[in-house]
């Protein structure tokens, strides 16, 4: 009985910590997969950017490569992702 209670407690704590970690990265933060980014974001070239369906009025540049913020006019900022690649973060 004692082992069962310990096991249930461990599973509950692990489940709560996973729920907190999943989808916690904000727009422009580095990522490795879509599941790390918040609900309306996706991981593109190592950075959380707006999903196309939530990216209103940005000329479709979200997730596209850029060199500086001027390349992302009306589409957020130029943020660095994995391996030094930069992408537009979206509005």
C-alpha positions as CSV (number, residue, x, y, z in Angstrom):
1,X,0.0,0.0,0.0
2,X,2.8,2.4,0.9
3,X,4.5,1.7,-2.5
4,X,1.3,2.4,-4.3
5,X,0.9,5.8,-2.6
6,X,4.5,6.7,-3.4
7,X,4.0,5.7,-7.0
8,X,0.8,7.7,-7.4
9,X,2.4,10.7,-5.9
10,X,5.5,10.5,-8.1
11,X,3.3,10.1,-11.3
12,X,1.2,13.1,-10.2
13,X,4.2,15.3,-9.6
14,X,5.8,14.3,-12.9
15,X,2.5,15.0,-14.8
16,X,2.2,18.5,-13.2
17,X,5.8,19.4,-14.1
18,X,5.3,18.3,-17.7
19,X,2.2,20.4,-18.0
20,X,4.1,23.5,-16.7
21,X,7.0,22.9,-19.1
22,X,4.9,22.3,-22.3
23,X,4.2,25.3,-24.4
24,X,5.9,27.8,-22.1
25,X,8.3,29.6,-24.5
26,X,7.3,33.0,-25.8
27,X,7.5,34.6,-29.2
28,X,11.2,35.0,-30.2
29,X,12.6,32.5,-27.8
30,X,14.8,29.6,-28.9
31,X,13.2,26.2,-29.3
32,X,13.7,22.7,-30.8
33,X,10.0,21.7,-31.4
34,X,6.5,23.2,-31.7
35,X,5.5,21.7,-28.4
36,X,7.9,24.0,-26.5
37,X,6.2,27.2,-27.9
38,X,2.9,28.7,-26.7
39,X,-0.4,27.9,-28.3
40,X,-0.4,30.4,-31.2
41,X,3.4,29.9,-32.0
42,X,5.4,27.3,-33.9
43,X,9.1,26.5,-33.9
44,X,10.7,27.7,-37.1
45,X,14.5,27.4,-37.6
46,X,14.9,27.2,-33.8
47,X,12.8,30.2,-32.7
48,X,9.1,30.5,-31.6
49,X,7.2,32.5,-34.3
50,X,3.6,33.2,-35.0
51,X,1.7,30.4,-36.8
52,X,0.4,31.5,-40.2
53,X,-3.2,31.2,-39.1
54,X,-2.6,33.7,-36.2
55,X,-0.3,36.0,-38.1
56,X,-2.7,38.8,-39.2
57,X,-1.3,41.7,-41.3
58,X,2.4,40.7,-41.4
59,X,2.8,40.2,-45.1
60,X,3.3,36.5,-44.5
61,X,6.9,37.0,-43.3
62,X,6.7,35.1,-40.0
63,X,9.3,32.4,-39.9
64,X,11.1,33.7,-43.0
65,X,14.8,34.2,-42.9
66,X,16.1,37.7,-42.1
67,X,19.3,39.6,-41.3
68,X,17.9,42.5,-39.2
69,X,14.6,44.0,-38.0
70,X,14.3,46.0,-41.2
71,X,13.7,42.7,-43.1
72,X,10.7,42.1,-40.9
73,X,8.8,45.3,-41.3
74,X,5.1,44.6,-40.3
75,X,6.2,41.1,-39.1
76,X,7.7,41.5,-35.7
77,X,11.4,41.4,-35.0
78,X,14.3,39.5,-36.5
79,X,15.2,36.9,-33.8
80,X,18.0,34.4,-33.6
81,X,17.2,30.7,-33.6
82,X,19.3,27.6,-33.8
83,X,22.8,27.6,-35.4
84,X,22.7,31.4,-35.7
85,X,19.9,31.5,-38.2
86,X,17.6,34.5,-37.9
87,X,13.8,34.5,-38.6
88,X,11.0,37.0,-38.4
89,X,9.0,36.5,-35.2
90,X,5.6,37.7,-36.5
91,X,3.3,40.4,-35.1
